[in-house]
Amino acid sequence: MTRVAVVTGAADGLGRAIAVRLAERGHDIAIADLRPAEATAAEVRALGAQIYYEECELASSEAIDRFCANVTARFGRCDVLVNNAAHQVLRTLGELDWTTWRRVQTVNVDAAFLLCGAFVPGMAERGFGRVVNIVSNTVWEPPGPGFLAYVTSKAGLLGLTRALAVEVGESGVTVNAVAPGLTRTPGALRGMPPEVFEDVRLRQAVKRTLEPSDVAGAVAFLVSDDASLITGQALRVDGGLVTL
């Protein structure tokens, strides 16, 4: 049976690379993104996979409920959930307002909680499921100024990963995190000057700037049968910037 993968934030960047990689591995794909995902959908269709995508405001519990219901109506289930979508605003404590703080936490943590709540029980009933949460190596690597809300949210998502893995492990469901370093995505290229990419590259053990495909490969491994006994873990994909 073809497995169904839900990937949030897959209109471009990491999410797009993940969705395409999973389609290459034989998954049908469902996408929730604030922006149109037709470009990703075209790539997925070209690989022979089925695709459903919806412009979804992940800060809205009602919108998430509708998306989950539509995915279930379209495919009947979700086997793989990749919580990739994220909201990032660079502001220091003195610059952050409550509304901005709450939106970062809502999109980056609350949406993952709601999506897990919608799809993980079905995974447990069927005896198979994979959840991969995209966090960040800034949970370990000291971030620059302005990352307060973002790093807090990613640390919260890491906590959700660890705790949920314990709850659902006996049901055949694994829950892991992938923590990318600075990656050459459209968003990062807009927000970071070239010298930042170069500084990070030189501090890595493997001195090559990460591409979205590097992260997609890690996700593809964690959702595969080869990773059936890996759960509650955070796989850092950052060229060795953060080491044990």
Secondary structure, 3 states (H helix, E strand, C coil): CCCEEEEECCCCHHHHHHHHHHHHCCCEEEEEECCCCHHHHHHHHHCCCCEEEEECCCCCHHHHHHHHHHHHHHHCCCCEEEECCCCCCCCCCCCCCHHHHHHHHHHHHHHHHHHHHHHHHHHHHHCCEEEEEECCHHHCCCCCCCCHHHHHHHHHHHHHHHHHHHHHHHHCEEEEEEEECCECCHHHHHHCCHHHHHHHHHHCCCCCCECHHHHHHHHHHHCCHHHCCCCCCEEEECCCCCCC
